[in-house]
Amino acid sequence: MAPLKMIVAGQASLDSPGCKIAEAIDYSAWKALTRHIDDGGMVADNNLIERQIKP
């Protein structure tokens, strides 16, 4: 995971300041972003939930 984090962080540094993706890549959010890799039962998106709450 460390090489991936370096690549992503390098790309994020090219994004404009205040970019939500760049903020999400911040180290404090990295664990949350990659949690689904450690737990195969977790889904990487929330489309199922979003479909259930839409009218």
N, CA, C, O and CB atoms as a CASP TS submission, in Angstrom:
PFRMAT TS
TARGET T0000
AUTHOR 0000-0000-0000
METHOD Language model
MODEL 1
PARENT N/A
ATOM      1  N   MET     1       0.809  -1.192   0.000  1.00  0.00           N
ATOM      2  CA  MET     1       0.000   0.000   0.000  1.00  0.00           C
ATOM      3  C   MET     1       0.857   1.262   0.000  1.00  0.00           C
ATOM      4  O   MET     1       0.414   2.296  -0.500  1.00  0.00           O
ATOM      5  CB  MET     1      -0.923  -0.006   1.190  1.00  0.00           C
ATOM      6  N   ALA     2       2.043   1.208   0.535  1.00  0.00           N
ATOM      7  CA  ALA     2       2.879   2.401   0.599  1.00  0.00           C
ATOM      8  C   ALA     2       3.188   2.964  -0.789  1.00  0.00           C
ATOM      9  O   ALA     2       3.109   4.178  -0.977  1.00  0.00           O
ATOM     10  CB  ALA     2       4.173   2.087   1.326  1.00  0.00           C
ATOM     11  N   PRO     3       3.542   2.116  -1.778  1.00  0.00           N
ATOM     12  CA  PRO     3       3.788   2.676  -3.122  1.00  0.00           C
ATOM     13  C   PRO     3       2.547   3.347  -3.708  1.00  0.00           C
ATOM     14  O   PRO     3       2.649   4.393  -4.348  1.00  0.00           O
ATOM     15  CB  PRO     3       4.265   1.576  -4.069  1.00  0.00           C
ATOM     16  N   LEU     4       1.387   2.750  -3.491  1.00  0.00           N
ATOM     17  CA  LEU     4       0.152   3.346  -3.989  1.00  0.00           C
ATOM     18  C   LEU     4      -0.095   4.697  -3.326  1.00  0.00           C
ATOM     19  O   LEU     4      -0.487   5.655  -3.992  1.00  0.00           O
ATOM     20  CB  LEU     4      -1.040   2.406  -3.744  1.00  0.00           C
ATOM     21  N   LYS     5       0.132   4.775  -2.027  1.00  0.00           N
ATOM     22  CA  LYS     5      -0.075   6.034  -1.313  1.00  0.00           C
ATOM     23  C   LYS     5       0.854   7.117  -1.852  1.00  0.00           C
ATOM     24  O   LYS     5       0.447   8.271  -1.988  1.00  0.00           O
ATOM     25  CB  LYS     5       0.151   5.841   0.198  1.00  0.00           C
ATOM     26  N   MET     6       2.091   6.757  -2.158  1.00  0.00           N
ATOM     27  CA  MET     6       3.035   7.734  -2.697  1.00  0.00           C
ATOM     28  C   MET     6       2.565   8.251  -4.055  1.00  0.00           C
ATOM     29  O   MET     6       2.656   9.448  -4.330  1.00  0.00           O
ATOM     30  CB  MET     6       4.436   7.114  -2.821  1.00  0.00           C
ATOM     31  N   ILE     7       2.065   7.358  -4.902  1.00  0.00           N
ATOM     32  CA  ILE     7       1.584   7.755  -6.226  1.00  0.00           C
ATOM     33  C   ILE     7       0.378   8.672  -6.096  1.00  0.00           C
ATOM     34  O   ILE     7       0.307   9.721  -6.736  1.00  0.00           O
ATOM     35  CB  ILE     7       1.224   6.519  -7.070  1.00  0.00           C
ATOM     36  N   VAL     8      -0.564   8.266  -5.263  1.00  0.00           N
ATOM     37  CA  VAL     8      -1.794   9.047  -5.095  1.00  0.00           C
ATOM     38  C   VAL     8      -1.487  10.404  -4.468  1.00  0.00           C
ATOM     39  O   VAL     8      -2.034  11.421  -4.894  1.00  0.00           O
ATOM     40  CB  VAL     8      -2.810   8.278  -4.226  1.00  0.00           C
ATOM     41  N   ALA     9      -0.623  10.425  -3.468  1.00  0.00           N
ATOM     42  CA  ALA     9      -0.267  11.683  -2.820  1.00  0.00           C
ATOM     43  C   ALA     9       0.446  12.607  -3.797  1.00  0.00           C
ATOM     44  O   ALA     9       0.234  13.820  -3.777  1.00  0.00           O
ATOM     45  CB  ALA     9       0.615  11.425  -1.592  1.00  0.00           C
ATOM     46  N   GLY    10       1.283  12.042  -4.646  1.00  0.00           N
ATOM     47  CA  GLY    10       1.962  12.852  -5.664  1.00  0.00           C
ATOM     48  C   GLY    10       0.971  13.464  -6.631  1.00  0.00           C
ATOM     49  O   GLY    10       1.110  14.624  -7.020  1.00  0.00           O
ATOM     50  N   GLN    11      -0.020  12.695  -7.017  1.00  0.00           N
ATOM     51  CA  GLN    11      -1.054  13.205  -7.918  1.00  0.00           C
ATOM     52  C   GLN    11      -1.890  14.275  -7.221  1.00  0.00           C
ATOM     53  O   GLN    11      -2.246  15.286  -7.827  1.00  0.00           O
ATOM     54  CB  GLN    11      -1.958  12.057  -8.411  1.00  0.00           C
ATOM     55  N   ALA    12      -2.195  14.053  -5.966  1.00  0.00           N
ATOM     56  CA  ALA    12      -3.008  15.009  -5.212  1.00  0.00           C
ATOM     57  C   ALA    12      -2.296  16.352  -5.094  1.00  0.00           C
ATOM     58  O   ALA    12      -2.943  17.399  -5.062  1.00  0.00           O
ATOM     59  CB  ALA    12      -3.332  14.457  -3.816  1.00  0.00           C
ATOM     60  N   SER    13      -0.975  16.324  -5.028  1.00  0.00           N
ATOM     61  CA  SER    13      -0.242  17.584  -4.905  1.00  0.00           C
ATOM     62  C   SER    13      -0.364  18.422  -6.173  1.00  0.00           C
ATOM     63  O   SER    13      -0.110  19.626  -6.148  1.00  0.00           O
ATOM     64  CB  SER    13       1.230  17.315  -4.597  1.00  0.00           C
ATOM     65  N   LEU    14      -0.752  17.791  -7.285  1.00  0.00           N
ATOM     66  CA  LEU    14      -0.940  18.519  -8.540  1.00  0.00           C
ATOM     67  C   LEU    14      -2.321  19.155  -8.630  1.00  0.00           C
ATOM     68  O   LEU    14      -2.535  20.061  -9.436  1.00  0.00           O
ATOM     69  CB  LEU    14      -0.728  17.588  -9.720  1.00  0.00           C
ATOM     70  N   ASP    15      -3.264  18.685  -7.804  1.00  0.00           N
ATOM     71  CA  ASP    15      -4.617  19.219  -7.811  1.00  0.00           C
ATOM     72  C   ASP    15      -4.639  20.606  -7.182  1.00  0.00           C
ATOM     73  O   ASP    15      -3.740  20.977  -6.428  1.00  0.00           O
ATOM     74  CB  ASP    15      -5.576  18.278  -7.068  1.00  0.00           C
ATOM     75  N   SER    16      -5.677  21.357  -7.505  1.00  0.00           N
ATOM     76  CA  SER    16      -5.796  22.705  -6.959  1.00  0.00           C
ATOM     77  C   SER    16      -6.047  22.655  -5.450  1.00  0.00           C
ATOM     78  O   SER    16      -6.659  21.711  -4.950  1.00  0.00           O
ATOM     79  CB  SER    16      -6.930  23.473  -7.665  1.00  0.00           C
ATOM     80  N   PRO    17      -5.580  23.657  -4.739  1.00  0.00           N
ATOM     81  CA  PRO    17      -5.817  23.705  -3.286  1.00  0.00           C
ATOM     82  C   PRO    17      -7.317  23.699  -2.981  1.00  0.00           C
ATOM     83  O   PRO    17      -8.100  24.353  -3.670  1.00  0.00           O
ATOM     84  CB  PRO    17      -5.155  24.964  -2.669  1.00  0.00           C
ATOM     85  N   GLY    18      -7.700  22.972  -1.965  1.00  0.00           N
ATOM     86  CA  GLY    18      -9.109  22.889  -1.591  1.00  0.00           C
ATOM     87  C   GLY    18      -9.869  21.821  -2.349  1.00  0.00           C
ATOM     88  O   GLY    18     -11.065  21.636  -2.124  1.00  0.00           O
ATOM     89  N   CYS    19      -9.192  21.113  -3.248  1.00  0.00           N
ATOM     90  CA  CYS    19      -9.831  20.042  -4.002  1.00  0.00           C
ATOM     91  C   CYS    19     -10.240  18.936  -3.035  1.00  0.00           C
ATOM     92  O   CYS    19      -9.433  18.507  -2.210  1.00  0.00           O
ATOM     93  CB  CYS    19      -8.883  19.491  -5.110  1.00  0.00           C
ATOM     94  N   LYS    20     -11.478  18.472  -3.128  1.00  0.00           N
ATOM     95  CA  LYS    20     -11.991  17.470  -2.186  1.00  0.00           C
ATOM     96  C   LYS    20     -11.198  16.172  -2.260  1.00  0.00           C
ATOM     97  O   LYS    20     -10.984  15.525  -1.235  1.00  0.00           O
ATOM     98  CB  LYS    20     -13.467  17.191  -2.461  1.00  0.00           C
ATOM     99  N   ILE    21     -10.761  15.780  -3.450  1.00  0.00           N
ATOM    100  CA  ILE    21      -9.979  14.538  -3.575  1.00  0.00           C
ATOM    101  C   ILE    21      -8.647  14.707  -2.866  1.00  0.00           C
ATOM    102  O   ILE    21      -8.202  13.805  -2.155  1.00  0.00           O
ATOM    103  CB  ILE    21      -9.754  14.162  -5.069  1.00  0.00           C
ATOM    104  N   ALA    22      -8.015  15.843  -3.052  1.00  0.00           N
ATOM    105  CA  ALA    22      -6.734  16.084  -2.381  1.00  0.00           C
ATOM    106  C   ALA    22      -6.910  16.075  -0.866  1.00  0.00           C
ATOM    107  O   ALA    22      -6.050  15.574  -0.142  1.00  0.00           O
ATOM    108  CB  ALA    22      -6.127  17.426  -2.838  1.00  0.00           C
ATOM    109  N   GLU    23      -8.017  16.623  -0.390  1.00  0.00           N
ATOM    110  CA  GLU    23      -8.285  16.603   1.052  1.00  0.00           C
ATOM    111  C   GLU    23      -8.498  15.178   1.551  1.00  0.00           C
ATOM    112  O   GLU    23      -8.054  14.831   2.646  1.00  0.00           O
ATOM    113  CB  GLU    23      -9.514  17.463   1.380  1.00  0.00           C
ATOM    114  N   ALA    24      -9.173  14.354   0.757  1.00  0.00           N
ATOM    115  CA  ALA    24      -9.459  12.977   1.169  1.00  0.00           C
ATOM    116  C   ALA    24      -8.204  12.130   1.220  1.00  0.00           C
ATOM    117  O   ALA    24      -8.138  11.158   1.973  1.00  0.00           O
ATOM    118  CB  ALA    24     -10.463  12.343   0.226  1.00  0.00           C
ATOM    119  N   ILE    25      -7.209  12.488   0.427  1.00  0.00           N
ATOM    120  CA  ILE    25      -5.969  11.706   0.386  1.00  0.00           C
ATOM    121  C   ILE    25      -5.072  12.047   1.571  1.00  0.00           C
ATOM    122  O   ILE    25      -4.077  11.368   1.826  1.00  0.00           O
ATOM    123  CB  ILE    25      -5.218  11.954  -0.933  1.00  0.00           C
ATOM    124  N   ASP    26      -5.432  13.095   2.283  1.00  0.00           N
ATOM    125  CA  ASP    26      -4.690  13.475   3.476  1.00  0.00           C
ATOM    126  C   ASP    26      -4.456  12.235   4.335  1.00  0.00           C
ATOM    127  O   ASP    26      -5.310  11.350   4.379  1.00  0.00           O
ATOM    128  CB  ASP    26      -5.448  14.570   4.278  1.00  0.00           C
ATOM    129  N   TYR    27      -3.332  12.156   5.006  1.00  0.00           N
ATOM    130  CA  TYR    27      -2.970  10.968   5.778  1.00  0.00           C
ATOM    131  C   TYR    27      -4.061  10.554   6.756  1.00  0.00           C
ATOM    132  O   TYR    27      -4.289   9.362   6.960  1.00  0.00           O
ATOM    133  CB  TYR    27      -1.684  11.214   6.529  1.00  0.00           C
ATOM    134  N   SER    28      -4.734  11.523   7.361  1.00  0.00           N
ATOM    135  CA  SER    28      -5.757  11.179   8.342  1.00  0.00           C
ATOM    136  C   SER    28      -6.922  10.431   7.704  1.00  0.00           C
ATOM    137  O   SER    28      -7.634   9.702   8.395  1.00  0.00           O
ATOM    138  CB  SER    28      -6.264  12.434   9.032  1.00  0.00           C
ATOM    139  N   ALA    29      -7.128  10.596   6.401  1.00  0.00           N
ATOM    140  CA  ALA    29      -8.228   9.915   5.722  1.00  0.00           C
ATOM    141  C   ALA    29      -7.763   8.659   4.995  1.00  0.00           C
ATOM    142  O   ALA    29      -8.595   7.878   4.533  1.00  0.00           O
ATOM    143  CB  ALA    29      -8.896  10.857   4.739  1.00  0.00           C
ATOM    144  N   TRP    30      -6.470   8.447   4.884  1.00  0.00           N
ATOM    145  CA  TRP    30      -5.954   7.327   4.105  1.00  0.00           C
ATOM    146  C   TRP    30      -6.481   5.985   4.620  1.00  0.00           C
ATOM    147  O   TRP    30      -6.866   5.127   3.826  1.00  0.00           O
ATOM    148  CB  TRP    30      -4.431   7.332   4.133  1.00  0.00           C
ATOM    149  N   LYS    31      -6.499   5.803   5.927  1.00  0.00           N
ATOM    150  CA  LYS    31      -6.965   4.538   6.487  1.00  0.00           C
ATOM    151  C   LYS    31      -8.428   4.289   6.108  1.00  0.00           C
ATOM    152  O   LYS    31      -8.800   3.167   5.764  1.00  0.00           O
ATOM    153  CB  LYS    31      -6.799   4.534   8.022  1.00  0.00           C
ATOM    154  N   ALA    32      -9.241   5.319   6.169  1.00  0.00           N
ATOM    155  CA  ALA    32     -10.651   5.171   5.797  1.00  0.00           C
ATOM    156  C   ALA    32     -10.795   4.881   4.307  1.00  0.00           C
ATOM    157  O   ALA    32     -11.655   4.096   3.908  1.00  0.00           O
ATOM    158  CB  ALA    32     -11.440   6.435   6.165  1.00  0.00           C
ATOM    159  N   LEU    33      -9.965   5.504   3.490  1.00  0.00           N
ATOM    160  CA  LEU    33     -10.042   5.282   2.045  1.00  0.00           C
ATOM    161  C   LEU    33      -9.649   3.864   1.648  1.00  0.00           C
ATOM    162  O   LEU    33     -10.154   3.332   0.658  1.00  0.00           O
ATOM    163  CB  LEU    33      -9.154   6.271   1.325  1.00  0.00           C
ATOM    164  N   THR    34      -8.755   3.252   2.413  1.00  0.00           N
ATOM    165  CA  THR    34      -8.252   1.924   2.054  1.00  0.00           C
ATOM    166  C   THR    34      -8.812   0.818   2.941  1.00  0.00           C
ATOM    167  O   THR    34      -8.360  -0.324   2.863  1.00  0.00           O
ATOM    168  CB  THR    34      -6.745   1.910   2.128  1.00  0.00           C
ATOM    169  N   ARG    35      -9.765   1.133   3.759  1.00  0.00           N
ATOM    170  CA  ARG    35     -10.290   0.139   4.704  1.00  0.00           C
ATOM    171  C   ARG    35     -10.894  -1.072   4.002  1.00  0.00           C
ATOM    172  O   ARG    35     -10.787  -2.192   4.500  1.00  0.00           O
ATOM    173  CB  ARG    35     -11.336   0.777   5.600  1.00  0.00           C
ATOM    174  N   HIS    36     -11.524  -0.860   2.858  1.00  0.00           N
ATOM    175  CA  HIS    36     -12.145  -1.977   2.153  1.00  0.00           C
ATOM    176  C   HIS    36     -11.115  -2.984   1.647  1.00  0.00           C
ATOM    177  O   HIS    36     -11.467  -4.124   1.346  1.00  0.00           O
ATOM    178  CB  HIS    36     -12.970  -1.461   0.991  1.00  0.00           C
ATOM    179  N   ILE    37      -9.855  -2.581   1.549  1.00  0.00           N
ATOM    180  CA  ILE    37      -8.806  -3.509   1.129  1.00  0.00           C
ATOM    181  C   ILE    37      -8.512  -4.503   2.253  1.00  0.00           C
ATOM    182  O   ILE    37      -8.272  -5.684   1.999  1.00  0.00           O
ATOM    183  CB  ILE    37      -7.518  -2.740   0.731  1.00  0.00           C
ATOM    184  N   ASP    38      -8.532  -4.019   3.494  1.00  0.00           N
ATOM    185  CA  ASP    38      -8.258  -4.875   4.643  1.00  0.00           C
ATOM    186  C   ASP    38      -9.446  -5.766   5.002  1.00  0.00           C
ATOM    187  O   ASP    38      -9.265  -6.859   5.539  1.00  0.00           O
ATOM    188  CB  ASP    38      -7.878  -4.026   5.837  1.00  0.00           C
ATOM    189  N   ASP    39     -10.651  -5.305   4.707  1.00  0.00           N
ATOM    190  CA  ASP    39     -11.855  -6.061   5.047  1.00  0.00           C
ATOM    191  C   ASP    39     -12.625  -6.335   3.760  1.00  0.00           C
ATOM    192  O   ASP    39     -13.340  -5.466   3.261  1.00  0.00           O
ATOM    193  CB  ASP    39     -12.743  -5.288   6.085  1.00  0.00           C
ATOM    194  N   GLY    40     -12.476  -7.530   3.232  1.00  0.00           N
ATOM    195  CA  GLY    40     -13.107  -7.887   1.964  1.00  0.00           C
ATOM    196  C   GLY    40     -14.620  -7.834   1.981  1.00  0.00           C
ATOM    197  O   GLY    40     -15.244  -7.835   0.920  1.00  0.00           O
ATOM    198  N   GLY    41     -15.226  -7.787   3.154  1.00  0.00           N
ATOM    199  CA  GLY    41     -16.674  -7.710   3.247  1.00  0.00           C
ATOM    200  C   GLY    41     -17.218  -6.313   3.055  1.00  0.00           C
ATOM    201  O   GLY    41     -18.417  -6.131   2.843  1.00  0.00           O
ATOM    202  N   MET    42     -16.339  -5.321   3.127  1.00  0.00           N
ATOM    203  CA  MET    42     -16.783  -3.940   2.950  1.00  0.00           C
ATOM    204  C   MET    42     -16.813  -3.586   1.470  1.00  0.00           C
ATOM    205  O   MET    42     -15.947  -4.002   0.700  1.00  0.00           O
ATOM    206  CB  MET    42     -15.864  -2.967   3.716  1.00  0.00           C
ATOM    207  N   VAL    43     -17.806  -2.825   1.090  1.00  0.00           N
ATOM    208  CA  VAL    43     -17.912  -2.388  -0.304  1.00  0.00           C
ATOM    209  C   VAL    43     -17.253  -1.014  -0.441  1.00  0.00           C
ATOM    210  O   VAL    43     -17.282  -0.211   0.492  1.00  0.00           O
ATOM    211  CB  VAL    43     -19.409  -2.338  -0.768  1.00  0.00           C
ATOM    212  N   ALA    44     -16.663  -0.751  -1.598  1.00  0.00           N
ATOM    213  CA  ALA    44     -15.943   0.497  -1.804  1.00  0.00           C
ATOM    214  C   ALA    44     -16.870   1.654  -2.170  1.00  0.00           C
ATOM    215  O   ALA    44     -16.420   2.798  -2.242  1.00  0.00           O
ATOM    216  CB  ALA    44     -14.907   0.315  -2.883  1.00  0.00           C
ATOM    217  N   ASP    45     -18.129   1.385  -2.398  1.00  0.00           N
ATOM    218  CA  ASP    45     -19.066   2.467  -2.705  1.00  0.00           C
ATOM    219  C   ASP    45     -20.346   2.305  -1.897  1.00  0.00           C
ATOM    220  O   ASP    45     -20.526   1.314  -1.190  1.00  0.00           O
ATOM    221  CB  ASP    45     -19.387   2.499  -4.212  1.00  0.00           C
ATOM    222  N   ASN    46     -21.212   3.269  -2.008  1.00  0.00           N
ATOM    223  CA  ASN    46     -22.454   3.222  -1.241  1.00  0.00           C
ATOM    224  C   ASN    46     -23.675   3.303  -2.162  1.00  0.00           C
ATOM    225  O   ASN    46     -24.727   3.789  -1.745  1.00  0.00           O
ATOM    226  CB  ASN    46     -22.489   4.363  -0.216  1.00  0.00           C
ATOM    227  N   ASN    47     -23.549   2.835  -3.403  1.00  0.00           N
ATOM    228  CA  ASN    47     -24.651   2.899  -4.352  1.00  0.00           C
ATOM    229  C   ASN    47     -25.892   2.171  -3.840  1.00  0.00           C
ATOM    230  O   ASN    47     -27.006   2.652  -4.049  1.00  0.00           O
ATOM    231  CB  ASN    47     -24.223   2.314  -5.682  1.00  0.00           C
ATOM    232  N   LEU    48     -25.736   1.051  -3.190  1.00  0.00           N
ATOM    233  CA  LEU    48     -26.875   0.308  -2.671  1.00  0.00           C
ATOM    234  C   LEU    48     -27.680   1.173  -1.700  1.00  0.00           C
ATOM    235  O   LEU    48     -28.906   1.242  -1.795  1.00  0.00           O
ATOM    236  CB  LEU    48     -26.404  -0.981  -1.978  1.00  0.00           C
ATOM    237  N   ILE    49     -27.003   1.818  -0.788  1.00  0.00           N
ATOM    238  CA  ILE    49     -27.665   2.679   0.194  1.00  0.00           C
ATOM    239  C   ILE    49     -28.321   3.866  -0.502  1.00  0.00           C
ATOM    240  O   ILE    49     -29.463   4.211  -0.199  1.00  0.00           O
ATOM    241  CB  ILE    49     -26.659   3.169   1.257  1.00  0.00           C
ATOM    242  N   GLU    50     -27.597   4.496  -1.440  1.00  0.00           N
ATOM    243  CA  GLU    50     -28.152   5.650  -2.127  1.00  0.00           C
ATOM    244  C   GLU    50     -29.427   5.290  -2.889  1.00  0.00           C
ATOM    245  O   GLU    50     -30.383   6.065  -2.897  1.00  0.00           O
ATOM    246  CB  GLU    50     -27.122   6.237  -3.079  1.00  0.00           C
ATOM    247  N   ARG    51     -29.445   4.140  -3.517  1.00  0.00           N
ATOM    248  CA  ARG    51     -30.655   3.724  -4.251  1.00  0.00           C
ATOM    249  C   ARG    51     -31.817   3.508  -3.303  1.00  0.00           C
ATOM    250  O   ARG    51     -32.965   3.765  -3.665  1.00  0.00           O
ATOM    251  CB  ARG    51     -30.392   2.438  -5.051  1.00  0.00           C
ATOM    252  N   GLN    52     -31.540   3.041  -2.095  1.00  0.00           N
ATOM    253  CA  GLN    52     -32.607   2.774  -1.133  1.00  0.00           C
ATOM    254  C   GLN    52     -33.216   4.057  -0.568  1.00  0.00           C
ATOM    255  O   GLN    52     -34.394   4.064  -0.209  1.00  0.00           O
ATOM    256  CB  GLN    52     -32.076   1.919   0.000  1.00  0.00           C
ATOM    257  N   ILE    53     -32.448   5.137  -0.480  1.00  0.00           N
ATOM    258  CA  ILE    53     -32.982   6.356   0.117  1.00  0.00           C
ATOM    259  C   ILE    53     -33.560   7.336  -0.908  1.00  0.00           C
ATOM    260  O   ILE    53     -34.248   8.285  -0.532  1.00  0.00           O
ATOM    261  CB  ILE    53     -31.903   7.039   0.905  1.00  0.00           C
ATOM    262  N   LYS    54     -33.290   7.118  -2.190  1.00  0.00           N
ATOM    263  CA  LYS    54     -33.867   7.997  -3.211  1.00  0.00           C
ATOM    264  C   LYS    54     -35.350   7.709  -3.377  1.00  0.00           C
ATOM    265  O   LYS    54     -35.778   6.556  -3.318  1.00  0.00           O
ATOM    266  CB  LYS    54     -33.136   7.826  -4.558  1.00  0.00           C
ATOM    267  N   PRO    55     -36.124   8.752  -3.582  1.00  0.00           N
ATOM    268  CA  PRO    55     -37.585   8.539  -3.732  1.00  0.00           C
ATOM    269  C   PRO    55     -37.940   7.806  -5.010  1.00  0.00           C
ATOM    270  O   PRO    55     -39.117   7.557  -5.272  1.00  0.00           O
ATOM    271  CB  PRO    55     -38.317   9.872  -3.707  1.00  0.00           C
TER
END
